[in-house]
Amino acid sequence: EAASDADDETAADVETVDGIGPTYADRLREAGIETVADLAEADAADLAEIAQTNESRAQDWLDQL
């Protein structure tokens, strides 16, 4: 049975999110945030700390989900 589109999106790699390039993606993966679903479970402050960026950029990532 084919997965639904929603499943495909949540299983997508974090690097598919606009603004998350290879460097941010590597930092997120090292912290165990590998998929869009993992990203959605985190909050902006935690993501900013993990990715070594500012909270507004992390919130931009979340706003796309």
N, C-alpha and C positions, 0 to 999 in steps of 0.2 A: 504494500500500500504506500502510495506517495505521501511524503510529509506535506503538511500544509505550508502555505507561504509564511505564516507567522512562525512556524517552527524553523524554517530556513533562515529567517531574519534573526531570531534569537540565538541560533547556533553559529551565526556569522562571526568571523574573526573581528576582534576589536578594531583592527586596522581598516575595516570597511566603513567605520564612522568618519565622516568628514572632519578633518582637523587632527586626526590621530595618525601620525606618520610612523615610520619604522622605529624611531627612538622611543616615542611615547608608548608604542605598542609593546616593545621589548620590556620596558619598565613595568607596564601593567601586567604582562604575562609572568614576569618574575614574582609578582605578588599574587599570582593565581587568578588574575582577571584576564581570561583568554577569549571569551565570547561576548557578544552583545548582551546576552542574558546576564552574564557575570557583571558587566558594566552597569546594567540597570539596577542591580541590587546594591551597588555602592552609592555613597553620597558624595557630593561635589568636593567637600573638604578632604575626605579620604583619598579620592582620586587625585586631587591636586598634589597632596603630599606624596603619594606613590609615584606619580608621573613627573614630579618635580616641576610643576607648572602652577599657575595661579588658579584660584577657585572659579573665577568667571569663565576661564577657558574650559575647565572641567564641567561646569554647568552647561556650557554650549554643547558639549558632547551629549550630556544627558537629555537636553532639550530636543535632540534629534530622534530619540528613541520612542 
